[in-house]
Amino acid sequence: MITPSKKNVKSVSLLKKKADAVFSKWIRVRDKICFTCGAKDNLQCGHFIPRSYNSLRYSEINCHAQCIGCNVFKYGNMAEYAERMEKLYGQGIIQKLNRQKRKMKQWKPAELEKIIKKYALNARHQANNLLPRV
């Protein structure tokens, strides 16, 4: 049986790192300000439900730009995050995300490559104002 060489097969962990980077950039370009305090500098991709839950890792609803102060030093500023989530997406969104996080998700290389391609392209278009904010 012929097996692909390790050089030709990208590992899931390597692809996840790249997908995280392009998705994070897209979120920051999409939002432009901190979701929880409105700051414009030192933005990161803040996850309401932690990204360790793979089923929500690349969820556009679960993720918003957050400044380092809110995302790191205030541990996500969760009370404000939850309040803004309910205002933006409606009551029940927190419960919906909590149900969704229980779904097990194992990423396949092809899925991650698709995410990388989608969000790299979207980030470029969004930066050039070619796409509306979702």
PyRosetta script that sets phi, psi and omega in degrees:
from pyrosetta import init, pose_from_sequence

init()
pose = pose_from_sequence("MITPSKKNVKSVSLLKKKADAVFSKWIRVRDKICFTCGAKDNLQCGHFIPRSYNSLRYSEINCHAQCIGCNVFKYGNMAEYAERMEKLYGQGIIQKLNRQKRKMKQWKPAELEKIIKKYALNARHQANNLLPRV")
pose.set_psi(1, 134.8)
pose.set_omega(1, 179.7)
pose.set_phi(2, -91.1)
pose.set_psi(2, 127.9)
pose.set_omega(2, 176.8)
pose.set_phi(3, -112.6)
pose.set_psi(3, 144.3)
pose.set_omega(3, 179.4)
pose.set_phi(4, -65.4)
pose.set_psi(4, 146.1)
pose.set_omega(4, 179.1)
pose.set_phi(5, -71.2)
pose.set_psi(5, 153.0)
pose.set_omega(5, -178.1)
pose.set_phi(6, -63.9)
pose.set_psi(6, -26.0)
pose.set_omega(6, 179.7)
pose.set_phi(7, -68.5)
pose.set_psi(7, -31.1)
pose.set_omega(7, -176.5)
pose.set_phi(8, -86.3)
pose.set_psi(8, -18.9)
pose.set_omega(8, -178.6)
pose.set_phi(9, -103.0)
pose.set_psi(9, 116.8)
pose.set_omega(9, 178.1)
pose.set_phi(10, -78.6)
pose.set_psi(10, 136.8)
pose.set_omega(10, -178.6)
pose.set_phi(11, -73.9)
pose.set_psi(11, 152.2)
pose.set_omega(11, 178.2)
pose.set_phi(12, -60.2)
pose.set_psi(12, -40.9)
pose.set_omega(12, -178.2)
pose.set_phi(13, -65.1)
pose.set_psi(13, -38.4)
pose.set_omega(13, 177.4)
pose.set_phi(14, -67.1)
pose.set_psi(14, -43.3)
pose.set_omega(14, 178.5)
pose.set_phi(15, -66.1)
pose.set_psi(15, -36.3)
pose.set_omega(15, 178.4)
pose.set_phi(16, -63.6)
pose.set_psi(16, -40.6)
pose.set_omega(16, 177.9)
pose.set_phi(17, -61.2)
pose.set_psi(17, -44.1)
pose.set_omega(17, 179.9)
pose.set_phi(18, -68.0)
pose.set_psi(18, -42.2)
pose.set_omega(18, 177.8)
pose.set_phi(19, -62.2)
pose.set_psi(19, -41.9)
pose.set_omega(19, 177.0)
pose.set_phi(20, -58.0)
pose.set_psi(20, -44.0)
pose.set_omega(20, -177.4)
pose.set_phi(21, -65.4)
pose.set_psi(21, -46.9)
pose.set_omega(21, -178.0)
pose.set_phi(22, -72.4)
pose.set_psi(22, -35.8)
pose.set_omega(22, 177.6)
pose.set_phi(23, -65.8)
pose.set_psi(23, -43.6)
pose.set_omega(23, 178.4)
pose.set_phi(24, -59.9)
pose.set_psi(24, -44.8)
pose.set_omega(24, 178.8)
pose.set_phi(25, -61.2)
pose.set_psi(25, -43.8)
pose.set_omega(25, -179.7)
pose.set_phi(26, -61.8)
pose.set_psi(26, -43.5)
pose.set_omega(26, 179.0)
pose.set_phi(27, -60.2)
pose.set_psi(27, -45.2)
pose.set_omega(27, -178.1)
pose.set_phi(28, -67.1)
pose.set_psi(28, -37.9)
pose.set_omega(28, 177.5)
pose.set_phi(29, -69.9)
pose.set_psi(29, -39.8)
pose.set_omega(29, 179.7)
pose.set_phi(30, -62.4)
pose.set_psi(30, -47.9)
pose.set_omega(30, -171.6)
pose.set_phi(31, -86.1)
pose.set_psi(31, -38.5)
pose.set_omega(31, 177.8)
pose.set_phi(32, 67.5)
pose.set_psi(32, -20.7)
pose.set_omega(32, 177.5)
pose.set_phi(33, -137.5)
pose.set_psi(33, 160.5)
pose.set_omega(33, 178.3)
pose.set_phi(34, -64.2)
pose.set_psi(34, 127.1)
pose.set_omega(34, -178.5)
pose.set_phi(35, -62.1)
pose.set_psi(35, -31.2)
pose.set_omega(35, -173.6)
pose.set_phi(36, -99.7)
pose.set_psi(36, -21.9)
pose.set_omega(36, -179.4)
pose.set_phi(37, -133.3)
pose.set_psi(37, -12.7)
pose.set_omega(37, 178.1)
pose.set_phi(38, 88.7)
pose.set_psi(38, 1.6)
pose.set_omega(38, 179.0)
pose.set_phi(39, -63.5)
pose.set_psi(39, 153.6)
pose.set_omega(39, -177.1)
pose.set_phi(40, -110.2)
pose.set_psi(40, -8.1)
pose.set_omega(40, -175.4)
pose.set_phi(41, -109.1)
pose.set_psi(41, 158.1)
pose.set_omega(41, 175.8)
pose.set_phi(42, 52.4)
pose.set_psi(42, 49.9)
pose.set_omega(42, -177.5)
pose.set_phi(43, -80.8)
pose.set_psi(43, 146.3)
pose.set_omega(43, 176.3)
pose.set_phi(44, -132.7)
pose.set_psi(44, 172.1)
pose.set_omega(44, 174.8)
pose.set_phi(45, -91.9)
pose.set_psi(45, 106.9)
pose.set_omega(45, 178.8)
pose.set_phi(46, -92.2)
pose.set_psi(46, 133.4)
pose.set_omega(46, 178.5)
pose.set_phi(47, -105.0)
pose.set_psi(47, 128.1)
pose.set_omega(47, 175.3)
pose.set_phi(48, -66.4)
pose.set_psi(48, -55.2)
pose.set_omega(48, 170.9)
pose.set_phi(49, -91.4)
pose.set_psi(49, 127.0)
pose.set_omega(49, -174.8)
pose.set_phi(50, -51.7)
pose.set_psi(50, 148.0)
pose.set_omega(50, -177.4)
pose.set_phi(51, -69.2)
pose.set_psi(51, -8.5)
pose.set_omega(51, 174.4)
pose.set_phi(52, -64.4)
pose.set_psi(52, -19.5)
pose.set_omega(52, 172.1)
pose.set_phi(53, -86.1)
pose.set_psi(53, 97.4)
pose.set_omega(53, -173.4)
pose.set_phi(54, -56.2)
pose.set_psi(54, -31.6)
pose.set_omega(54, -176.9)
pose.set_phi(55, -65.4)
pose.set_psi(55, -19.5)
pose.set_omega(55, 179.9)
pose.set_phi(56, -118.0)
pose.set_psi(56, 5.4)
pose.set_omega(56, -175.3)
pose.set_phi(57, -56.4)
pose.set_psi(57, -40.8)
pose.set_omega(57, -178.2)
pose.set_phi(58, -114.4)
pose.set_psi(58, 31.1)
pose.set_omega(58, 178.9)
pose.set_phi(59, -81.0)
pose.set_psi(59, 124.1)
pose.set_omega(59, 179.7)
pose.set_phi(60, -68.5)
pose.set_psi(60, -22.7)
pose.set_omega(60, 177.9)
pose.set_phi(61, -82.3)
pose.set_psi(61, -36.3)
pose.set_omega(61, -177.7)
pose.set_phi(62, -76.9)
pose.set_psi(62, -17.6)
pose.set_omega(62, -172.5)
pose.set_phi(63, -118.4)
pose.set_psi(63, 136.8)
pose.set_omega(63, 177.5)
pose.set_phi(64, -146.5)
pose.set_psi(64, 156.5)
pose.set_omega(64, 176.7)
pose.set_phi(65, -65.0)
pose.set_psi(65, 137.0)
pose.set_omega(65, 174.0)
pose.set_phi(66, -139.2)
pose.set_psi(66, 143.4)
pose.set_omega(66, 175.4)
pose.set_phi(67, -71.0)
pose.set_psi(67, 162.1)
pose.set_omega(67, -179.3)
pose.set_phi(68, -61.4)
pose.set_psi(68, -32.1)
pose.set_omega(68, 178.8)
pose.set_phi(69, -61.2)
pose.set_psi(69, -47.7)
pose.set_omega(69, 179.6)
pose.set_phi(70, -73.3)
pose.set_psi(70, -47.4)
pose.set_omega(70, -173.2)
pose.set_phi(71, -69.5)
pose.set_psi(71, -40.2)
pose.set_omega(71, -175.1)
pose.set_phi(72, -102.8)
pose.set_psi(72, -58.5)
pose.set_omega(72, -171.9)
pose.set_phi(73, -73.1)
pose.set_psi(73, -27.3)
pose.set_omega(73, 176.0)
pose.set_phi(74, -104.8)
pose.set_psi(74, 15.8)
pose.set_omega(74, 176.4)
pose.set_phi(75, 52.6)
pose.set_psi(75, 40.7)
pose.set_omega(75, 177.3)
pose.set_phi(76, 94.3)
pose.set_psi(76, -5.8)
pose.set_omega(76, -178.9)
pose.set_phi(77, 46.8)
pose.set_psi(77, 53.8)
pose.set_omega(77, -166.1)
pose.set_phi(78, -62.0)
pose.set_psi(78, -36.2)
pose.set_omega(78, 179.9)
pose.set_phi(79, -62.5)
pose.set_psi(79, -45.9)
pose.set_omega(79, 178.8)
pose.set_phi(80, -67.8)
pose.set_psi(80, -40.5)
pose.set_omega(80, 179.2)
pose.set_phi(81, -58.5)
pose.set_psi(81, -48.9)
pose.set_omega(81, -178.6)
pose.set_phi(82, -61.1)
pose.set_psi(82, -43.7)
pose.set_omega(82, 179.9)
pose.set_phi(83, -61.4)
pose.set_psi(83, -43.8)
pose.set_omega(83, 180.0)
pose.set_phi(84, -70.3)
pose.set_psi(84, -33.8)
pose.set_omega(84, 176.2)
pose.set_phi(85, -61.9)
pose.set_psi(85, -46.0)
pose.set_omega(85, 179.7)
pose.set_phi(86, -62.5)
pose.set_psi(86, -39.6)
pose.set_omega(86, 178.5)
pose.set_phi(87, -66.1)
pose.set_psi(87, -42.3)
pose.set_omega(87, -175.6)
pose.set_phi(88, -76.8)
pose.set_psi(88, -42.6)
pose.set_omega(88, -172.7)
pose.set_phi(89, -109.7)
pose.set_psi(89, -7.3)
pose.set_omega(89, 178.4)
pose.set_phi(90, 98.8)
pose.set_psi(90, 159.3)
pose.set_omega(90, 178.2)
pose.set_phi(91, -62.1)
pose.set_psi(91, 142.4)
pose.set_omega(91, 179.1)
pose.set_phi(92, 98.8)
pose.set_psi(92, -9.5)
pose.set_omega(92, -177.7)
pose.set_phi(93, -64.3)
pose.set_psi(93, -36.9)
pose.set_omega(93, -179.2)
pose.set_phi(94, -64.6)
pose.set_psi(94, -44.9)
pose.set_omega(94, 178.9)
pose.set_phi(95, -63.7)
pose.set_psi(95, -40.2)
pose.set_omega(95, 179.4)
pose.set_phi(96, -61.7)
pose.set_psi(96, -46.1)
pose.set_omega(96, 179.4)
pose.set_phi(97, -64.8)
pose.set_psi(97, -38.4)
pose.set_omega(97, 178.7)
pose.set_phi(98, -65.0)
pose.set_psi(98, -33.7)
pose.set_omega(98, 174.8)
pose.set_phi(99, -70.5)
pose.set_psi(99, -41.6)
pose.set_omega(99, -177.5)
pose.set_phi(100, -66.0)
pose.set_psi(100, -32.7)
pose.set_omega(100, -177.1)
pose.set_phi(101, -66.1)
pose.set_psi(101, -20.6)
pose.set_omega(101, -179.5)
pose.set_phi(102, -75.1)
pose.set_psi(102, -15.2)
pose.set_omega(102, 179.5)
pose.set_phi(103, -73.0)
pose.set_psi(103, 128.3)
pose.set_omega(103, 179.5)
pose.set_phi(104, -75.3)
pose.set_psi(104, 137.5)
pose.set_omega(104, 179.2)
pose.set_phi(105, -138.1)
pose.set_psi(105, 123.2)
pose.set_omega(105, 173.2)
pose.set_phi(106, -113.1)
pose.set_psi(106, 118.6)
pose.set_omega(106, -178.0)
pose.set_phi(107, -76.0)
pose.set_psi(107, 137.3)
pose.set_omega(107, 174.4)
pose.set_phi(108, -101.2)
pose.set_psi(108, 149.0)
pose.set_omega(108, -179.0)
pose.set_phi(109, -52.1)
pose.set_psi(109, -42.0)
pose.set_omega(109, -178.7)
pose.set_phi(110, -63.2)
pose.set_psi(110, -37.7)
pose.set_omega(110, 178.3)
pose.set_phi(111, -65.5)
pose.set_psi(111, -43.0)
pose.set_omega(111, -179.6)
pose.set_phi(112, -67.2)
pose.set_psi(112, -39.1)
pose.set_omega(112, 177.4)
pose.set_phi(113, -62.7)
pose.set_psi(113, -36.5)
pose.set_omega(113, 177.4)
pose.set_phi(114, -65.1)
pose.set_psi(114, -42.6)
pose.set_omega(114, 177.8)
pose.set_phi(115, -62.8)
pose.set_psi(115, -44.4)
pose.set_omega(115, 179.5)
pose.set_phi(116, -58.8)
pose.set_psi(116, -48.0)
pose.set_omega(116, -178.7)
pose.set_phi(117, -63.4)
pose.set_psi(117, -46.5)
pose.set_omega(117, -177.9)
pose.set_phi(118, -60.8)
pose.set_psi(118, -50.7)
pose.set_omega(118, -173.6)
pose.set_phi(119, -79.9)
pose.set_psi(119, -26.2)
pose.set_omega(119, 173.9)
pose.set_phi(120, -65.9)
pose.set_psi(120, -44.4)
pose.set_omega(120, 178.6)
pose.set_phi(121, -66.7)
pose.set_psi(121, -45.6)
pose.set_omega(121, -179.8)
pose.set_phi(122, -62.8)
pose.set_psi(122, -37.9)
pose.set_omega(122, 179.2)
pose.set_phi(123, -64.4)
pose.set_psi(123, -41.0)
pose.set_omega(123, 177.7)
pose.set_phi(124, -64.3)
pose.set_psi(124, -45.2)
pose.set_omega(124, 179.5)
pose.set_phi(125, -65.3)
pose.set_psi(125, -42.5)
pose.set_omega(125, -179.7)
pose.set_phi(126, -63.8)
pose.set_psi(126, -41.0)
pose.set_omega(126, 178.6)
pose.set_phi(127, -62.4)
pose.set_psi(127, -31.1)
pose.set_omega(127, 179.2)
pose.set_phi(128, -94.5)
pose.set_psi(128, 13.0)
pose.set_omega(128, 179.6)
pose.set_phi(129, 58.6)
pose.set_psi(129, 34.4)
pose.set_omega(129, 178.8)
pose.set_phi(130, -93.1)
pose.set_psi(130, -15.7)
pose.set_omega(130, 179.3)
pose.set_phi(131, -120.8)
pose.set_psi(131, 141.3)
pose.set_omega(131, 174.1)
pose.set_phi(132, -74.1)
pose.set_psi(132, 157.9)
pose.set_omega(132, 176.0)
pose.set_phi(133, -67.3)
pose.set_psi(133, 132.1)
pose.set_omega(133, -177.6)
pose.set_phi(134, -82.2)
pose.dump_pdb("model.pdb")
